[in-house]
Each structure stands twice: as C-alpha cells, then as structure tokens.
Amino acid sequence: MNEIGTTWAEGTSERVIRLLTDKRAGRPMSGPDIEGLVKDFTAGSVPDYQMASWLATVACAGLSAEELTALTAAYVDSGERLSLSSSRRPVADKHSTGGVGDKTTLVVAPVVAACGIGVGKVTGRGLGFMGGTVDKLESIPGLDLELSGSALSAQVADLGLAVTGQSPSLVPGDRMTYALRDVTGTVDSIPLIAASIMSKNTKGIAVRCNSIVLDVKYGDGAVLPDRAVATELARTMLELGRSFDLPTTAVISSMEQPLGYAVGNGLEVREAIIALSGTYVEDLTELAITISALMISTADSAVDHDRARDRVREVLSDGSALRMFRAFVARQGGDVGFVDDPSRLETAPHRLVVTATEAGHVARIAARRIGEAALRVGAGRLVYGAPIDHGAGIVLSRRIGDSVAEGEPLATLHGSDYDQLESLADVVRGCFDISERPPGRPDVIVDVLRQGDAG
C-alpha cells in the first residue's frame, strides 16, 4: 500500500486517472504516487497524452511544497547521479532561465574556474528565440561537448572547468516531460520550471556541487515577462534548494533588452571572448561579475563577496579568465586558434545594416522580436535537432539610452540569404523606439535573493 492507501498493483492507466482526479479535486499526491508516475512515464508505461494531461493539471492547480520536493526527487531518481562536490576544490554552478543574447555562462564559467572554484556545466541547446550554450560553443570547430560523467568529474578536478551537453542518462524523467511541456503550453508553469531546473544539469542535485547561483530573468526577452512571477519562481527554487540541503542564491535580472550587443551563436562567442579579454561589455560584464562573485563566495566560505568581486576583476584584467577559457577549449578538442583570433569564427556571407529614420534616443528595444528575427535569419530553431547557422544573427549598434542620428546604424543583420535580410530590415528597425528625451538606462541586476530572506 502507498501513503494514501492505494496498492501499486492497480493498472498504470487507472493510477494516472486517479492522480488526475485527485489533483483536480484538491487532494494531495503522495511522494510514492509522484515517483511512480515519473518512473512509469520514463519506462514507457504512461502514454504521452496522459502525462501531458497531468502536466496541464499541475500547471493550473500548482503543487504543494511537499509535492514539488517529491517531483524534483523523482526526476533525480529517474537517472544517474554525479557528484562534483568530492573534488579537491570547491565546486559551484549557475543556471539561467534564459533570454535573448544570454551568453553569461561563456564568461562566468571560465572566470569562476580561474578563481579556483570548479565548474562542471551540463547544458543544453536552444529552442525558439533563445539560444543554448551548446549551440554557441559548437561555433568553435572540434569542441567535444559529449563528455561522459566520469570525464566531466575528472576534468573539473584537474583543470577546474568542463562543459558538456545533457546526457540521456541524467534526469531522463525531466528531459521527457520537458519535451511535452514545450508542446502543451506548460513551459511557464512555476512548479514545473522549478523542478526541472533544480533537478537536472544545474548540477544542483542530480550532479552534486557545493552551491548554485540562479539567474532568473524577466522582461520582454525572457521566458517570464513579469518581474513578480520571476521573483516567485526564484523563491520557489530557493526553498527547493533548502529542501535538498543545497546553498542557493538567486539573481533577478532584467531582459528588457538583449544582453550585450550580439544575438546569435558565433557572434555571441566572439562577444564573450571580448569580455573575457577584459573589455567592458555593457550589462554582460556587470552581470557576469555579480554572478561569478556570488558563486565564489557561496562555494568557499573563506572568501567574502567583496573579496570575490575583486578577484573576479583581477582574472578579467590579467588574462587569467581568457587563458582558462582557452585551456578548456584545448582540453575538449577545440581549435584554440578561434579563441586566439575570434574573427576566424564562422561568419555569414551577407550583412545588412539597419539605420535609424529619425534622430533621438533609444527608449525601448523589443528584445523578443529581436530574438525572433535572429531565429528567422538562421540563428535558432523551432524544432529540436534542426540545424542552425552559427554565423547568423543580429548585432546591435545601439542600446537603451544611446543617442542616434538619422541614418546611423541601429543593428546589423548577418545571414546567408540577402533577400531575407532585406525583408527583415523594417521589422528590426521597428524594434527600436526613438524618443526626443534620453531615457534612464535600465539596471540589468534588480535584486539578489538568498535562502532565509523574508518573502
């Protein structure tokens, strides 16, 4: 008998129907119920349509704290576990909820590793208007992003930095339900997002580390447009971290405009290398410094936050962060010549400069539409596994608060089809609102939440 008195001998289909009925009626689901559902779905015993119905019910009705913890644990238990916290160095992780032009991991991971904190990043591909770290890194020829769990652990212990794509054996329960969420309109469900993030390739739980920093984004260019909803998600994940005894910190950051200037895989790698070289990139550098310092100070209690920020600035200015990135590329078989000379990264055959039709100041940038335009020129995909053009994308020339004269550039489109670029020129131009008066420049970091903070 399980906790609510039902035997596991009942048929799988009947059990799922009972769980759906119970949830709709407001009755609690037990841990064994949730574990059995995820286990059966992963094994193929529960059809997609029934799991999709359960996910939709959860998206509408929510989950209690106990149910959310049980779902996260069920995801973790559905696959292998990998501990990085046994490394001879402290190990930290970060996870972003994603946004247009978000290349933070490309900067943060080598910075933190250069400061002596291990980073073993298991990451994924992009879908829709948001790019994935694997897609970006594949712009570097030869880079192997399919490391085994043992290879990942060994490289973190030795070099301090390893990045790989998500293994099919790591939290398959989450991987399989995520695919359903994407096609059933449940991507923005707070409990489902929280369980997904905190169980998988954040290494928070399935791949164990000392601490995790979450970059929870809101705004036009993020999954969650509303700041209050993003804050709710952050607090939910902080509590989940507490449930699994994982020190967790959340940064609330704005995606009201693309992060940095580049949107598109190779273009973003090039910009990340510029930032790693010590050149200040608006918003990207500040966000990377903040997240890096939090990762260092939460993973190593001997280093306070101010000292961590100083150390981050040091490794950016003295070249240590860039050298760490180069060493990581070399260790995983990539051609370091593309790090030494990022202009060699794949470029699209055509470029089109979009200019302003009036003078003034940039008051607003429609970040999501910029991301969608980048997708249309080939920088993204609408279906998992579809090919992408690593040289395609958009590079902004102006950001919010910048002045612009009539005829000056707003952005440059990169793509393989010039006619398509021309067809998107007015779309991209329309993403920029120009005003007579200069607006205030928005802050990229709006809050930092820690476990124990008042709700």
Secondary structure, 3 states (H helix, E strand, C coil): CCCCCCCCCCCHHHHHHHHHHHHHCCCCCCHHHHHHHHHHHHHCCCCHHHHHHHHHHHHHHCCCHHHHHHHHHHHHHCCCCEECCCCCCCEEEEEECCECCCCHHHHHHHHHHHCCCEEEEEECCCEECECCHHHHHCCCCCCCCCCCHHHHHHHHHHCCEEEEECCCCCCHHHHHHHHHHHHHCCCCCHHHHHHHHHHCCCCCCCEECCEEEEEEEECCCECECCHHHHHHHHHHHHHHHHHCCCCEEEEEEECCCCCCCEECHHHHHHHHHHHHCCCCCCCHHHHHHHHHHHHHHHHCCCCCHHHHHHHHHHHHHCCHHHHHHHHHHHHCCCCCHHHHCHHHCCCCCEEEEEECCCCEEEEEECHHHHHHHHHHHHHCECCCCCCCCCCCEEEECCCCCCEECCCCEEEEEEECCHHHHHHHHHHHHCCEEEECCCCCCCCCEEEEEECCCCC
